[in-house]
Every structure is written in structure tokens, then in C-alpha cells.
């Protein structure tokens, strides 16, 4: 028998007064015990600090500004790697014939002598014009863009570990933003294409850390009932970063200057914003630095107009015999050892541990979860491919590039808002199916308009905008839906696998966009087919609205049978 601090001071004094139990003498190890209220982090936020007050709002906005940095860097290659306009050189050839006789605007630059034409604005307009990424070398554009997403896939895992370790959430965010600034500034000075690809991968690595660290740091001080809504709101800042990207591109006509300009916000964030952001109190708690955690919570409570009493303490289960990490002096514990009861408890704990654990292997051994996982893997892959594909495909629309990027980002915001409003009314499955089918059908229509004659480019751009609208809505709800489809014991593993598949889809997207150089309608046709396939697959998923969240694999299977 063990009497722990969870029983409180009253229980301890009662045990002491008993004196002897089962023939064993129990001795008091302290003469005075302070009466304390020990709360979990969520209870502390709900009871004393406030779940989402002015303090958390300020913290959320300051932290989430980093998402705009990732938005800038994720799609800066739209302008840096674009193929600029060209014109015939105003001179005569060696035979004395006028240049107009062998250089015409309708001709292909690959079929003409390089001396017959020139880039409008000079070769420094983009990486394409500077390094000649045309005429059989245009695949290199896609490779450079894919390198960024490969780095992002690796960066999420790397910074996830760093943010859980000694760096903390704030330290990891600082390192990620500083690395992003350094990588962007270095990219502006790159001497050749190979170094450029390496630096873009390094930028993706750091941006992967920005998004992950930013999301965790922004949501951890928020109470449980508000955390989901606050987490979904972070996507607004990513879209805002994309929205201001055309402004940077418009005033920086050369790709090297563009990388300098888009790196400055990361520098300013590290210097002007990060010093005013609190470290996560949850990270402090699990690191055993409870005084710092309590200091952050008391500060947040004060800014919210609330007060945390001095008799309140934090605790977090450390997973060993139910012990707690506490923020004040420990209440003395009484230990009573009974070999028979200890053996019985160990057997019960072993059985419970086996039931409460799970891996991805167990997922694929269960017919119910196996089908869900395979469908979600495909949907996440399709979502990553189509979202980033449509975003990058603005170069193939034949419309004003600055306006196309701006409107793409702008339509994402109502998509997030509408999804948040309808998710609890229409359900997860209906919203997912509708969003993906809307995106897919619009992309397919846009691909037909790309080859139609006499139809304005505005109609094709509108189809592209509706496509990105549907994919933005999909991204906004797919995190919640995935989490609800799997039990607690494998929820994080399931989310980790599926989000990685989304990252792989993003890696492939630039290669599909490059196909637009051969046929402008091809990328939208592929994206449309991929989105429609994802929407049709989602029909086979169960609805999770107002359904219980299961803790174990066995509980989910029993619940499915009961339904």
C-alpha cells in the first residue's frame, strides 16, 4: 500500500492516526503539512487563468505571425523561378537581314538562336533567365521547388524533437526563424543552380520547424474547450504571408533581391517579437521547472484580470506509480509494502498497459482501422498534391501573376471561416467529400477552358480559385477528422503518418506544374482527377460528429459493432 500526495494532507493525517495497519507500523515523517490544491494544467487554465482571454489572444497573435514567414518562403519560388517575358533583339544578323525576319513573338525560343532574343528586364529577373532553365532544362525548376518540400518534411521531425527537449518551444521557434532568415539571405548570394537547390532544401528544413513550433507554442497555453478553434485559426496567418508575397515581388524586380526582402521578416520576428513571447508552461512543467510554469500562468491570469491563489499548485503525472510533479514542497509520503497486493497491482497494471498501448502495426491488423488508415493516407497525399499544385500552377494560367497569387491566398480565408462554421452542423465526412469534389470538378473544368478558344482567361482563373478554396477547406478540417477517426493510443502515430503523406504529395506537386510547359491544361486536369478521387474515397469513412472518442483499439472495435 502506498499513500501518495494525491490523497492530500487530510488523508495523510488520517493514515498517521491509524498507527498500525496489517501489522506494520506506519510512522509520520513530518509534523506539519501545508494544505494545497493540486491541479492539472487544463484544470488550472479553466479554473484560475482563463481558457482564452486577452493574454492568450495576444500570445497567439504574436506567435502565429511566424506562420506568415513560412507562407512567404513556401511560395516565393513562384516569382523567383518564373519564366519571364522575352523579346526579339533589335538588330540585324550577320548577313545583314533584319532580325524580324527570323525572330517572331509567336516562335519558340528553343527554335531560335540565343542571339536573336533576350529576356525582358535582363537575365537577373529570375533563376530561369539567369541559369537558362528552359528548352529541356525546365524540369530543374520543379526539382528546386521539390527540394524545399523535402526539407520541410525532414524539418518537422527534427524540430519536433528539439522542441520537446532542452530547446523548448520558444527556443525551437527562434532557431527555426533564425535559420530561415540565414537560408534566405544565403540563397540571394548563391553562385549556381546546385547550391540554390541545397539552400532551398535547407530553407524548407527550417520552415518545417517554424510551422510545428509555432502551432504548439500558440495552442499549449489555451484551455481544452478553445484549443481546437484556436489551432484552426493559425492557418489565417499562413494565408496572410502568401497574400503579401506579391507586394514583395512587385517592388523587387530581381530574384536575388526578392529573397533578401522575404528574409527580413524572419530577422525582425527574432528581434522584435520573440522577446515578448512566453515559453510554454506545459514544457516547463514536463521539464520539472514548475516555478517557471507557475510564473507564466500567474502572469497570464493577471493579464486576463484573474488571480491564481498561492495555495494552488501544478501537477503532472510522470507515469511512475502515479507520482506527481509538483510546484511546491512535497507532502511527505507514507509507504507500506505488501508483497501480495504489490504483485496483484503489477498484474493489473500489465493487463491495462497491454490494452492501452498500440502501434501502427495494430492499425493494419484491424480491418476497420486498416481501411480508415489507407483511405486517409491517400486523401492526405492527394490534398498535399492538389493544394500546393494549384498554388504553384498560377504560372500556367496566363493571368497576371501578382493578382493570381493574391486572390489565391484571399479565398483561403473564407474557406477557413465557412469550414469552422459548418463543421459542427453538416459533419466531417460531408464537408470533406464536398470540399474535395468542389476542388476537383473546378480544376477539371479549368483544364478544359485552358484549351478552349474564345473564352476569357478570367474564367479559368476563377476555376483555379474555387479549386484552392476547396483544398484550403479540406486542409482546415482534415486534421480534426483524422484525430477523431483513430483511438487515443495510436492517434499521434496516425496523424504523423498521414501528415507525412501530405508532405510527399507536396514534393510531387512541382513536377506536375512543370508539365504545364508542354500543355497548359495538363496540370489542372491531373489535380482535378486527384481531388475527385480523394472526395469519392472519403465517402467510405464513418461520420465522427457527436461520436465518442475511443481510448483503445478494443474500445473502438466494440463501439463500431454496437453502432
Helices and strands as residue ranges (DSSP letters): E 2-3, G 5-7, H 8-18, E 20-21, E 24-25, E 37-39, H 41-44, I 45-49, H 54-75, H 77-80, E 86-88, G 99-101, G 109-111, G 114-116, E 117-119, G 123-125, H 127-131, H 139-164, H 168-187, H 193-220, H 224-233, H 235-251, H 255-268, I 269-273, G 274-276, H 281-286, H 290-303, E 312-317, E 324-326, E 334-335, H 339-355, H 360-365, H 367-392, G 393-396, H 401-426, H 428-449, H 457-485, H 488-514, G 515-517, H 522-538, H 553-562
